[in-house]
Amino acid sequence: MPRSCSILLAALFAVSTFTSVRAQTSGISIPVWIEADHCETGPKFAVTLNGKPAPITAQWGPNSDQIILLVLDLTSSLSLIDPAKQALVSQTSKLPRNTWVGLLRAQDGLHVLTDPGVNRKPAISAIQSLSNSGEPGLLETVTSALSLADAILRKTPVRVSVLYVTDGSIYSYREDYTNPVINPSDPHDLSRRFPEALIEDKISRLVKTASSLQAPLFVVQLNYRPDPLNEAYQNGLETLARATGGESDICQSLAQIPDVISEMFARISGTWRLNLALPARVRHDIQIHLRAPCRKGDPRISWRKHFLLNES
């Protein structure tokens, strides 16, 4: 793992605003997973971009170096957060030495708690001592976290992922996403008919930005909330994560928290990273198709299927 990683992280956080790094015109990286493998040897990927074959210029498998940016967005009761902390400490401790974990906090903007490194003790200590206070920060910080991961990914030959662990409710955000009824006496007031509109608009804008960034986003929501606005919020987080090639999962009970966190770390660790060369002329909107041909039947794979080049 490059020694300069910690220096790079600190330098990027010293920037006053986190603007999205312009997408490279020479190539992009995508995350890939082998869901079921029938091949006797390693997979040989074949990629098309908008229907045209694209060379794979480099690839890194699940045993290669990786950086995980773990972002904690914890605001509710200790009965919920303590199992999550214990699971995070357990999973972080089990990671191989070539996985570096950087710990961040999402309240009141994105803050670095520990830089990525081989020594897990600072991150574990920070997880254990972190307080649960303030408003949720995922919606306000996720673009910054993905932009940071994108910048690291472009500069280093490693796999990079962002993992949010959150317990936020849409009602607790500093910004009001509840689309309150503007005119209670008007039965035709659109805010009555589309109470989720502000949430959907926010997610749509985040997806558009994330579509031009290369690192996958993973989200663990610690508690399921069944009301309509939180359903829209939770579905929106899943939409956002999938737009990056990542995943989102919700814990239905306290007992599920360790398993969901364990499964998400396993998903992150099992990621392949493929670097793809772009043709000289390519559309702004890139559709990606991937196969892994094999004599005994293609393995079942999943991958990021869409990328949006920044227009300039």
N, C-alpha and C positions, 0 to 999 in steps of 0.2 A: 504494500500500500504506500503511495507516495507520501514522503515526509511533509510535503508542502500543503497537504490537505487541510490541516488545522489552520495554517496561515491563510489559505485561500478563504476558508469559512469566515475567519475574523475580518478579513479585508472586505468581503462582500457585505457583511453585516454593518460595516462602518459606513456604507453608502446610506445617505439619508432617505432615499426612496428606492423601493424594489420594483424597477421597471422590468418588463419581460425582455429577456435577451433575444435579439432578432434571430429567427430561425436560420440555420445555415443553408446556403443554396447548393452546397456540394454534396450534402448527405444528411440523413436523419438516423436516429436510433429508435428502435421499438422494443418493448418487452414481449417475450414469448414464453409459453408454458407447454411442456409435454404432459398431457393429461393421462394418456395411456400409450405405452410404447410396445410395438411388436417387432422392432428392429433388433437384429443381433449386434449391430454396431451403433455408434452415435448417429443422431439425426443429420441428414443432409438437406438443409432447407432450400426451398426454391420460392422466390418472391416475385410478384408482379406489382407494379405501381400503375394505377389506372389502366390495367390490362397489358402493360408492357413489361417484359422481364427486367429485373433490377439486380445488379451485382451486389453480393454481400461482401463488403470490404473488410469486415472484422466481426467476430462473434465471441461472446464470453458465456460460459455455462454456469450451472448452479454451484460449482466448486471454486469459481473464480472470486477475486476480491470484490467486496461490495461495501457501500456506505448506506446506512439507514438513518434518515433524519426522523427521529421520533418526536412528535409534537403532542404535548399534553394540553388538553382543554377541559379541565376538571373544575366543576363549580358546585356540586351538590353534596349530599350527605356522605359521611365517612363509611357508612355501612355499604355503600355502593362503590366507593373509590378504593377502600382498602383491599378488596379482592383483586381489583384491577392492578394496583401497585404490586401486590405479591406476584401476580402472574407476569407482569412486565419484568420484575427483578429476576424471576425464574427463567423466562425466555431469553433475556439479555445475557444471563450468565451462561446459558447453553450454546450461544453462538460461537462459531469457530473463530480462531484468532485473526483470520483474514477478513473478518467483518468488523467494520468500525461503526459505532453508534454515536450519533450526535443528538443531544437532548435539547429540546426547545419548549417554550411555553407560549400559549396563544393569547393570554389575557392582556388587554391594553397594548396590543401590537405584538409582533413576533420577537421573542427574546431568547438568546442563546443561554442555556444553563450550563452545558458542557460541550466542548468541541469533540468531534469524532476522534477516537483513539483506541489503541489496543487495550489499554487499562480500563476495565469496566467499573472499577470502584467509584470514580467520580460520578458517573451516570447513575449507578445504583444508589449512591448516597443522596443524589439530588432527587431521584424518584421517591425515595422513602421520606424525605423531608419536605416535599412540595406541599404547600397548603392548597385547600380547595376554596377559592374565593373569587369574587368578581363575576362579570358577565361572560357568556360563551364568546369565543373569538374565532371559531373556525371560518365562518363566511368572510370575515374581514382579513384573515391572515393567510388563507390557503394559496392565493396567488403569489404572495411573497415566498412562501415555503417552496412551491413548485418552481418559481423562478430561480431560487437559490440552488435547488437540486439540479435544475437544467444547466445552470452555469458550471456546476461541479462536473456534471456528466460530460459536457462538451470539452472540458479541459483535462479529464483524467480517463484512463482506460479501465474503468471499473463500472460495476452495476450500481445504480443509485435509485433509491426509493424514498418516498415520504409516507409515513404512517401517523395518522391522527388517532388518538384515543380520546373520546369526547363523551360527555354526558349532557350536553346542552339541549335545552328546550328552545323552540323558536320564539316562545313568549319571553324569554329571558335576555334576548339580545338587546344591546344598547339602542340599535336602530329598530324601529317598529316595522315588522314584516307582517302584521296581522291584518292589514288592509281594512281599517275600521270603516263602518258604514258612514258615508258622508252626509246623506240626507235620510234620517230614519223614517220620515213621513212619505218618502217616494218609493213605492214598490218596484219601480224600474231602475233604481240606483244600481249601477253595474257592480259596485262593491258588495252588494248582496249576492249577486249571481256568481261572482268570481272572487271569493275570499282568499284563494291561494295565489292570486295574480302577482303580488309583490314577491312572494317566495319564488315562483316560477321565473319571473323576470330576472331576479338576482342569480339564480342557478344558470339561466340561459347565458347571461353575461360572463359568468365564471367559466362555463364550458367553452365559450368562444375563445377566451384567453388561454385556457388550458390546452386547447386543441393545437396550439402552436408551440407548446412546451413538451419536452421529451421524457421526463421522468414520470413513472407511474405513481398514482395516488391510491393509498389504502386507508380505509376509515373503519374504526370499531366504535359503534355507538353502544354505550354501556347499558342503556335502558330503553326499551321499546315504549313509545307513547302512542296510544291508538286514536287520539282525537284528530279531526280532519287536517288541521294546519300542521301538526307535527308529522302526520302521515305524508303530507306534501313535502315537508322539509327532509324527512328521512329518505323518501323516494328521490328527492333532488340530490342528496349526497351520493346515492347509488349511481344516478345518472352522471354526476360529475366524475366519480372515480372511474367508471367504465369508459368515459370519454378519453381518459389517459391510458387505458389498458389495465387499470388497477381494479380493486374490488372494495365493496362496502358491506359490512355485516352488522346485525343488530342483536344484542343479547336480550333474550326474552325473559331471563331470570338471573338472579345472583349466581346460581349454580352454573350457568352457562358461560360466565365471564372468562374463567381460565381456559376453557376449551376454545372459545371464539378467538381469544388473543393468541393461543398456541397455533391454531389453524392459520391465522393471518401471518404470523412469523414464518410458518412453513411455506406459505404461498410466496412470500417475499424471497425467502432463501432459494426457492425452486425456480426463480426467474432466469431466463436466458436474455441476454442483450444482443441484438443484431444491429450492426451499422449497415445502412443501405445507401448506395450511391444514387443520386438523382440524375435523371437525364438532363441534357443541356436545356431543353425546353420542357417545362412541366407545369401542369395546371396548379392554380392556387390551392385547390381542394384535391387532396391525394387520397385515393382509396387503395388500401393495401390488401393483397391476397397472398396467403402463405400456404405452402405444402411442404411435407417432409417425406418424399418418396422412399418406399422401402419394399424389398422383394416380398415380404410376408404380409403386406398390407400396411397402409400408411398409419403412423401413430395418430392418436387423437390429440390435437393441439388447439391452443387458443392464443390470440395475439391482439395487439392494438390494430384496429382495422381502418382508422381514419387519422389523417394529419392535415393540419391547415398551415400552409406557409404564410408568414407575414407578408403583406403586400407592401412594396416599397418602390 
